[in-house]
Amino acid sequence: MASYLNAALFGVYPYIALVVLVLGSVLRYDRDPYTWRSGSSQLLRRRQLIWGSVLFHLGVLVILGGHLVGLLTPIAVFDTLGISHGAKQLLAIVAGGIAGVMAIIGASLLIHRRFLDPRIRRTSGPTDLLIICMLWLQLALGLLTIPLSLGHLDGHEMVKFMNWAQGIFTLDGRAAGYISDVHIIFKLHLILGMTILLLFPFTRLVHMLSAPIRYLWRPGFQVVRTRKPVSGGSARPTATPSRRLPAE
């Protein structure tokens, strides 16, 4: 029974989450483009948002980058570069720990702001409240894995997760078996992470996929028309040369 459950959670569920992530995001962008936004509440309470948002986003970006590089880079690449499993494990613990602490402090500030400020609470939907709590819990589970990882500084445990992640993307039917014996904290961390991916298209997290690349070639100035008074004291738009103001 345990082997079937492990296969379902770590051999089948990842594909369900990834398919919903991709198709759900594409359909939402196509059918409801005006909901594709972060839904910022900066105007309601700015200072706490800035601190919480900066800490949270910076920490999460480091964590995501570390997970993608650490899990999906073939082991042979690290071996070729002369990076031992132990060194990679220690780097992941230190960098991931610092980024995790930053992110969870930021998430705590955002949760406090969203739940306890009456105005922001009224502008928050159920998914807004749910997803920030799930992200906080995911960060907490990630930090709880650090003491466990310190007991495996040889990197052997880390290699299991690399084999699992790469096995999922290479359609390796044995992928779930690679992590069948890891600690329950790691498994909860993985399950919650996949659940967040599953819910991703239905939350404000979709704004993560919209990098503002177009601003790189956006004109440095915007053209606006001046209004000059005419005889009689009224004002109207004129056809005089436009005044150019810096873009926002």
ABEGO torsion letter per residue (X at the ends): XAAAAAAAAAAAAAAAAAAAAAAAAAAAAAABAAABBAGBAAAABAAAAAAAAAAAAAAAAAAAAAAAAAAABBAAAAAAAGBBAAAAAAAAAAAAAAAAAAAAAAAAAAAAAAAABAAAAAABBAAAAAAAAAAAAAAAAAAAAAAAAAABAAGAAAAAAAAAAAAAAAGBAAAAAAAAABBAAAAAAAAAAAAAAAAAAABAAAAAABBBAAAAABBABBBBBBBBBBBGGBBBBBABBBBBBBBX
